[in-house]
Amino acid sequence: MTDLQIRQILSVHLPNGDGFCSGCRRWWARLVPYPCPQTEWAARQQARTAVRRFLDGRP
């Protein structure tokens, strides 16, 4: 997945007022506690990309 797609996942899967993931509830009508698996996966991907850029010396 591209960086843009990962950012889109993180922008939709946010906690709502009752502690559940708003993206999971909206897209799949599922009550999933936040952070949901999609959020955890996307955050790990962003972290890997940031570490890779740091180690390669890129901004």
VOGU-3710 file (C-alpha; in Angstrom, 3 decimals, decimal comma):
1> mtdlqirqil> 0,000/0,000/0,000  1,094/3,543/-0,615  1,703/6,172/2,036  -1,446/7,995/0,902  -3,593/4,887/1,398  -2,133/4,334/4,853  -2,875/7,951/5,816  -6,444/7,524/4,542  -6,925/4,493/6,793  -5,633/6,427/9,788
11> svhlpngdgf> -7,844/9,416/8,967  -11,018/7,307/8,928  -10,336/4,906/11,803  -10,599/7,318/14,719  -12,046/6,837/18,202  -15,585/8,053/18,659  -17,132/9,223/21,915  -17,861/5,747/23,252  -14,346/4,357/22,677  -15,112/2,390/19,527
21> csgcrrwwar> -13,532/2,813/16,100  -15,693/5,125/14,007  -14,321/3,758/10,706  -15,178/0,148/11,544  -18,641/1,158/12,673  -19,274/3,239/9,547  -17,810/0,826/6,996  -18,703/-2,583/8,410  -21,303/-1,837/11,106  -18,967/-3,439/13,650
31> lvpypcpqte> -18,364/-2,268/17,189  -14,608/-2,602/17,464  -12,641/-1,052/20,328  -10,198/1,659/19,349  -7,432/1,164/18,257  -8,771/-1,371/15,797  -6,578/-3,820/13,823  -6,571/-1,495/10,787  -5,282/1,410/12,885  -2,600/-0,734/14,501
41> waarqqarta> -1,463/-2,057/11,125  -1,367/1,393/9,504  0,546/2,884/12,449  3,130/0,084/12,203  3,519/0,710/8,474  4,061/4,430/9,051  6,643/3,694/11,739  8,501/1,270/9,464  8,569/3,853/6,683  9,860/6,546/9,037
51> vrrfldgrp> 12,624/4,280/10,372  13,580/3,228/6,852  13,839/6,893/5,780  15,881/7,740/8,863  18,308/4,883/8,307  18,652/5,743/4,635  19,351/9,389/5,533  16,349/10,781/3,677  14,152/13,610/5,061
//
